[in-house]
Amino acid sequence: MSDVVLAPATRQLAMVRSGEISVSELAEAHIQQIARVNPQLNAFADFDADRVREQARRLDEMPEPRGPLHGLPVTVKSSIAVAGYRCEIGSLLHKDEIPDADACVVARLRAAGALLLGTTNCPEFLMAYETANLLHGRVHNPWDLDRTPGGSSGGESAAIAAGMSAGGLGSDSGGSVRVPAHFTGICSLKPTPGRIPGRGHLPPCVGPFATLGAIGPMARTAEDVALMFEALSGQDPIDPISPPMLYRERSLAELRSQRVGFFEDDGVIPVTPETRAAVRQAAEALRACGLDVVPFRPRALEAMRELWWKFFVQCGAMFYQPSIRGRHELLSPIFREFLGIAEASKPLTATTLLEAWAEMDIVRGRMLEEMQEYPVILSPVAAIPAFRHGERSWQIDGVPVLYLDALRYTQWWNTMGAPAAVVPVGCSREGLPIGVQIAARPNEDETALGVARLLDAAFGYRPPWIARG
C-alpha cells in the first residue's frame, strides 16, 4: 500500500470521495506503514491503532454532506491540544498530561472530517532544531537515521515524509515547521499569526510569541498545504490577534504582478553550494512561469534577527523559569543546552525589553517599506541540510558556523509576523533534500502559497528510501 500512503492528500481524498477506497481501508494502510516504519523513526508521541480504526468506522458511516478533509489521515504535533491524546510538549514535567478539550484548529480538523492518527514527538518545550527528549527519545530523519528531521516539529515532518501521515499540524516560532520540512523534503507554511487560530497551543502564543508563533500546516505537496490552510484558516472570535480574513486563492496573473526578490545568503552566514544552487534553480523556475524575479536582499534582516534572539531565546527562557525552578534534573539535555545559550546573553532589563518591543514595530515597518517593491522574498531555509544528531557546528567555505546561526534564515519572518512557505527543490552531496523559502507580507499567506505551488510543480516531493520499504 506504499503508493496509497505516499499519494498526495488531494489524491487520497479523491479516492475516498469516489469510493475507490474506504476511510477504513485508507486508515489501515497508514496503520501498516506506521507499524513498519515508526520503530525506526520514533515520530509518534501517542498512537493507538484501535482508536484510529474506530474513528475510521464512524467516518465511513457518516452521511452526506461530508467535510473537505473527510477521511484524510493526519497527525498533530504534541504541543497542540488534542482531547484524549497525550500533549506533553516533550517534557517529563508534563508526563501523561491529556487535554480534555481540543485546540481550536483541532476542532476544525475534526469538523472538516479528518482522521486523527495521533500526536507527534517534539523537543522539550519546543526550544530546539533537533527533536529529542527524555520522555519519548530521539526522532530520526527518514533520509538518514543518523540525522535529525529538525525541530521543533520534527516528529510531524518525519511522519509525513515517510508516508505515515498524509499531512498535519506543526507550530513555528523560529522555523519549527520550515526547518523540519527542509530537512525531510516536504512542504510547509508558517502562516501569519492568527490566520490559523493558535488557541490551544502549549505553551500559549501570548506576549512576544503572539507575533513570533503560529500553528502551520505540513504536507508532502504545496497543494496539500494550501488545502489544509483553506480548511482550517479563519478568524477565531476570541483570539485577539486573529484577523477577520477569508481564504482567497491567488491567480497566476496576480502572482505575476508580484515582484520576487531573491538572495542566496544573508551576507553574514554562508550557505552550502547546493543551497545556493537550489535558490538559483527556484528563481529560474519562477521566471519560466512569467514572474519578475530579481536579486534583492533586505537591509532589515540583521535587525530582525537580533530582535528574534531577544524575544525567542531570552524571553523564551524567562517564560519557563517559574515552571522549571528546582526541577532541572528532570530537563532534557537539549533544553538545558537552550537555557545555557540564553544565560550566556546579556540579561534583559525592563528598559531593554521595552526598547526592544518598540524597536520591533520600527524594524517591521522598515521591512514592510522594502517589501512594497519586493512583496515576495525567495531565500534559503537554512545554511545546511539535515545535520547529524548532536552536531552543533559546521565549516562552510572555510567559515565556522554555529548551531543557531546555521538556522537563522527562518527567524526573520517570525519577528516580522509574516507568512513563509517551504518547498523541496534541491539535493545535497549526501542526497539529502534542500528546500527553499518563500516569504510574503503579513496576511498575504495565499501569495506565499501560490508561489510555493508553482515551485512544487517544477520540483517537489521525493519519497525517502524508508518510505517504500
C-alpha positions in Angstrom: 0.0 0.0 0.0 3.0 2.3 -0.2 1.6 4.0 -3.3 -1.5 4.9 -1.4 0.1 6.3 1.7 2.6 8.3 -0.4 -0.1 9.8 -2.6 -0.8 13.5 -2.1 -3.6 14.3 0.3 -5.7 15.6 -2.6 -5.4 12.2 -4.3 -6.3 10.3 -1.1 -9.4 12.5 -0.6 -10.4 11.9 -4.2 -10.1 8.1 -3.7 -12.4 8.3 -0.7 -14.9 10.5 -2.4 -15.1 8.3 -5.4 -15.5 5.1 -3.4 -12.2 3.7 -4.8 -11.1 3.2 -1.2 -13.0 3.4 2.2 -11.8 5.5 5.1 -11.2 2.3 7.0 -9.0 0.9 4.2 -7.0 4.1 4.0 -6.6 4.1 7.7 -5.4 0.5 7.7 -2.8 1.4 5.0 -1.4 4.1 7.3 -1.6 1.9 10.3 0.5 -0.7 8.5 3.0 2.0 7.4 3.3 3.2 10.9 3.9 -0.3 12.2 6.6 -0.9 9.7 8.4 2.5 9.8 7.8 4.2 13.1 10.0 1.8 15.1 13.0 3.1 13.1 11.9 6.8 13.2 10.2 7.2 16.6 8.0 10.0 15.2 4.9 9.4 17.4 4.2 10.5 21.0 0.7 8.9 21.1 -0.7 6.4 18.6 -3.3 3.7 19.1 -4.3 1.7 16.1 -7.6 0.5 17.5 -8.6 4.1 18.2 -7.8 5.0 14.6 -9.9 2.1 13.3 -12.9 3.1 15.4 -12.7 6.7 14.1 -12.4 5.4 10.5 -15.5 3.2 11.0 -17.5 6.2 12.2 -16.4 8.3 9.3 -17.4 5.6 6.8 -20.8 5.5 8.4 -21.2 9.3 8.2 -23.9 10.5 5.8 -23.5 13.3 3.3 -22.7 16.2 3.3 -19.1 15.5 4.4 -16.3 17.9 5.3 -13.5 18.9 2.9 -11.0 16.7 4.7 -13.3 13.7 5.2 -11.2 10.6 5.9 -7.8 12.2 5.5 -5.3 10.6 7.9 -3.5 13.4 9.7 -1.2 13.9 12.7 -0.8 16.8 15.2 2.4 17.9 17.0 2.2 17.1 20.7 2.2 20.7 21.7 -1.3 21.3 20.2 -4.1 20.1 22.4 -6.0 17.0 21.1 -8.7 15.8 23.5 -7.9 12.3 24.7 -4.3 12.3 23.4 -1.1 12.9 25.3 0.1 16.5 24.9 3.2 16.6 26.9 5.4 19.1 25.0 8.2 16.5 25.1 8.8 17.1 28.9 8.9 14.8 31.9 7.3 17.8 33.7 4.2 17.2 31.7 4.3 13.4 31.5 0.9 11.7 30.8 -0.9 15.0 30.5 -4.0 14.6 28.3 -6.2 17.6 27.4 -9.9 17.3 27.8 -10.6 19.8 25.1 -9.3 20.3 21.5 -7.3 23.3 20.4 -9.4 25.5 18.1 -7.6 24.3 15.0 -8.0 20.6 16.0 -11.7 21.1 16.5 -11.7 22.5 12.9 -9.8 19.4 11.7 -12.5 17.2 13.3 -15.3 19.3 11.8 -13.7 19.0 8.4 -13.8 15.2 8.7 -10.1 14.5 9.2 -9.0 11.1 10.7 -6.7 11.8 13.6 -3.9 9.2 13.7 -2.1 10.6 16.8 0.3 13.2 18.2 3.9 13.5 17.2 7.2 13.9 19.1 8.9 17.2 19.7 11.9 18.6 21.6 11.2 19.6 25.2 9.3 22.9 25.4 9.9 23.2 21.6 13.2 25.1 22.0 15.4 23.2 19.6 16.0 22.5 16.0 16.6 18.8 16.9 13.8 16.5 18.2 14.9 14.5 21.2 13.7 14.4 24.8 13.8 12.3 27.9 10.2 11.4 27.6 9.9 9.7 24.2 13.5 9.8 22.9 15.1 10.9 19.7 13.3 11.2 16.3 15.3 10.1 13.2 15.3 11.5 9.7 13.7 9.2 7.2 16.5 10.1 4.7 19.3 9.1 7.1 18.7 7.6 10.5 21.9 9.2 11.8 20.5 12.7 11.2 17.7 14.8 12.8 14.4 15.6 11.0 14.7 19.0 12.6 12.7 20.7 15.3 10.6 21.6 16.9 8.0 19.9 14.6 10.5 17.0 13.8 8.1 14.1 14.6 5.5 15.7 12.4 7.8 16.1 9.4 9.3 12.6 9.8 5.8 11.1 9.9 4.6 12.9 6.8 7.8 12.4 4.7 7.7 8.7 5.4 4.1 8.2 4.4 2.8 7.6 8.0 0.5 10.6 7.7 -0.9 12.5 4.8 -0.4 15.8 6.4 -0.6 17.6 9.8 -0.1 20.5 12.1 3.2 21.8 13.5 4.0 25.1 15.1 6.7 27.7 14.4 8.2 30.5 16.4 11.7 30.3 14.8 11.5 28.0 11.9 9.8 25.0 13.6 7.6 23.9 10.6 10.0 25.2 8.0 13.3 23.7 9.1 11.8 20.2 9.5 10.2 20.5 6.1 13.6 21.5 4.6 15.3 18.6 6.4 12.9 15.9 5.3 11.9 17.1 1.8 8.2 18.1 2.4 6.3 21.4 2.2 5.0 23.6 5.0 3.6 27.1 5.8 4.3 29.3 8.8 1.2 31.4 8.5 0.7 35.0 9.6 -0.1 34.6 13.3 -3.8 34.2 13.8 -4.7 33.2 10.3 -4.9 29.7 11.7 -6.0 30.1 15.3 -3.3 29.5 17.9 -5.7 28.9 20.8 -4.9 25.6 22.5 -1.2 25.6 21.7 1.0 24.7 24.6 2.7 26.9 25.7 0.2 29.7 24.8 1.1 32.0 21.9 1.0 35.1 24.0 3.2 38.2 24.6 6.0 38.3 22.1 5.0 34.7 21.0 1.7 36.1 19.6 3.9 37.7 16.9 6.6 35.1 16.7 4.5 32.0 16.8 1.9 30.3 14.6 0.4 26.9 14.1 1.1 25.8 10.5 0.1 23.0 8.1 2.7 20.5 6.8 2.3 18.0 3.9 4.1 16.4 1.0 2.9 18.9 -1.6 2.2 22.6 -1.6 -1.3 22.0 -2.9 -2.0 19.8 0.1 -0.6 22.6 2.4 -2.9 25.1 0.7 -5.9 22.6 1.1 -5.3 22.4 4.8 -4.8 26.1 5.2 -8.1 26.8 3.4 -10.0 24.3 5.5 -8.5 25.5 8.8 -8.0 29.2 8.5 -10.5 31.8 9.5 -11.0 34.2 12.4 -11.2 32.8 15.9 -13.5 35.4 17.5 -12.0 35.1 21.0 -8.3 35.3 19.8 -7.2 38.9 20.0 -4.7 38.6 17.1 -6.9 36.5 14.7 -7.9 38.7 11.7 -11.3 38.6 10.1 -10.0 37.3 6.8 -11.3 34.7 4.4 -9.1 32.5 2.2 -8.7 33.8 -1.3 -6.5 31.9 -3.8 -4.2 34.0 -6.0 -4.4 33.6 -9.7 -1.3 33.2 -11.9 -1.9 36.7 -13.2 -1.9 38.1 -9.7 1.3 36.2 -8.8 2.9 37.5 -11.9 2.2 41.1 -10.7 4.2 40.5 -7.6 8.0 41.1 -8.0 10.1 38.4 -6.3 13.4 39.3 -4.7 15.8 36.5 -4.1 19.1 36.1 -2.3 21.4 33.1 -1.8 22.8 34.2 1.6 22.3 36.9 4.1 25.8 38.4 3.9 26.5 37.2 7.5 26.4 33.4 7.5 27.4 31.4 4.3 25.4 28.6 3.0 26.4 25.3 1.2 27.0 25.4 -2.5 24.0 23.1 -3.0 21.8 25.5 -1.1 22.9 28.4 -3.4 22.1 26.2 -6.4 18.6 25.4 -5.0 17.7 29.1 -4.7 19.0 29.8 -8.2 17.0 26.9 -9.6 13.9 28.1 -7.8 14.4 31.7 -9.2 14.8 30.3 -12.7 11.7 28.2 -12.4 9.6 31.2 -11.3 11.0 33.2 -14.2 9.8 30.4 -16.5 6.4 30.8 -15.0 6.4 34.5 -16.0 7.2 36.1 -12.7 9.6 39.0 -12.4 12.5 37.6 -10.2 15.4 39.8 -9.4 18.3 39.7 -6.9 17.4 41.6 -3.7 18.5 41.3 -0.1 16.5 43.3 2.5 18.5 45.6 4.6 16.5 45.0 7.8 17.4 41.3 8.1 20.0 41.6 10.8 18.0 43.9 13.0 15.1 41.5 12.8 17.3 38.6 13.7 18.7 40.5 16.8 15.1 41.1 17.9 14.2 37.5 17.4 17.1 36.5 19.7 15.8 38.7 22.5 12.2 37.6 22.3 12.6 33.9 21.4 15.9 33.0 23.2 15.9 35.3 26.1 12.2 35.9 26.8 11.6 32.2 26.0 14.0 31.1 28.8 12.4 33.7 31.1 8.9 32.4 30.5 9.9 28.9 31.6 11.7 29.8 34.7 8.7 29.6 37.1 7.8 26.1 36.0 11.3 24.6 35.9 12.7 26.2 39.1 14.2 23.4 41.3 13.4 20.7 38.7 16.5 20.9 36.4 17.3 17.2 37.0 14.1 16.4 35.0 15.1 18.5 32.0 16.4 17.0 28.8 20.0 17.8 27.6 18.7 19.7 24.6 16.5 22.0 26.7 19.4 22.6 29.2 21.5 23.5 26.2 18.9 26.1 25.2 18.9 27.5 28.7 22.7 27.8 28.6 22.6 29.7 25.3 20.1 32.1 26.8 22.1 32.6 30.0 25.2 33.5 28.0 23.4 36.5 26.6 23.4 39.8 28.4 20.4 39.8 30.8 17.3 41.7 29.7 16.2 44.6 31.9 12.8 46.1 31.9 14.3 49.1 30.0 16.0 47.0 27.3 12.9 44.8 26.9 10.7 47.9 26.5 13.1 49.3 24.0 13.2 46.1 22.0 9.4 46.0 22.0 9.2 49.5 20.5 12.1 48.7 18.1 10.2 45.6 16.8 7.5 47.8 15.3 10.0 50.2 13.9 12.1 47.4 12.2 9.0 45.7 10.9 7.9 49.0 9.4 11.3 49.3 7.6 10.9 45.8 6.3 7.4 46.5 5.1 8.7 49.5 3.3 11.3 47.4 1.5 8.6 44.8 0.6 6.5 47.4 -1.1 8.7 46.9 -4.1 9.5 43.2 -3.4 6.4 41.7 -1.9 7.7 38.1 -2.2 11.2 37.1 -1.0 12.9 33.9 -2.0 15.8 32.6 0.1 17.4 29.6 1.8 15.6 27.9 4.7 18.9 27.2 6.4 22.7 27.3 5.7 22.9 23.5 5.8 20.8 20.4 5.1 19.8 18.0 7.9 22.6 17.6 10.4 23.7 14.6 12.4 22.3 14.0 15.9 24.2 16.2 18.3 26.1 18.3 15.7 26.4 21.9 16.7 29.0 23.5 14.3 30.0 23.2 10.7 32.6 24.6 8.2 31.1 26.3 5.2 33.5 27.9 2.7 36.2 27.7 5.4 34.0 29.7 7.8 32.9 28.1 11.2 29.1 28.2 11.5 27.5 27.6 14.9 24.1 25.9 15.6 21.6 28.8 15.9 23.4 30.8 13.2 23.0 28.0 10.7 19.2 28.1 11.2 18.9 31.9 11.2 17.3 32.0 7.8 13.8 31.3 9.1 14.0 33.6 12.2 13.5 36.9 10.4 9.9 36.1 9.3 8.9 35.2 12.9 10.0 38.7 14.0 8.1 40.0 11.1 4.9 38.1 11.8 4.9 37.2 8.1 3.9 34.1 6.2 6.7 31.9 4.9 6.4 28.6 3.0 8.9 25.9 2.2 9.1 23.7 -0.9 11.8 20.9 -1.6 13.9 21.9 -4.6 17.5 20.7 -4.4 19.7 17.9 -3.1 22.9 17.9 -1.0 26.1 16.0 -1.8 24.8 13.3 0.5 21.5 13.0 -1.2 19.6 15.0 1.5 16.7 17.3 0.5 17.2 21.0 0.3 14.2 23.3 0.5 13.7 27.0 -0.4 11.7 29.5 1.5 9.1 31.8 0.1 8.1 34.8 2.3 5.3 37.3 1.7 3.9 40.3 3.6 1.8 39.8 6.7 -1.7 38.4 5.8 -0.7 37.6 2.3 -0.4 33.9 3.0 -2.2 33.0 -0.2 0.6 34.7 -2.2 3.3 32.7 -0.5 1.2 29.5 -1.1 0.7 30.4 -4.7 4.4 30.8 -5.4 5.1 27.7 -3.4 2.7 25.7 -5.7 4.5 26.9 -8.8 7.8 25.7 -7.4 6.3 22.4 -6.2 5.1 21.8 -9.7 8.6 22.3 -11.0 10.4 20.3 -8.3 8.5 18.7 -5.5 8.5 15.7 -3.1 10.7 12.6 -3.5 10.0 9.7 -1.2 12.9 8.7 1.2 14.1 5.2 1.0 12.5 4.2 4.2 9.0 5.1 2.9 8.9 2.4 0.2 10.4 -0.3 2.3 
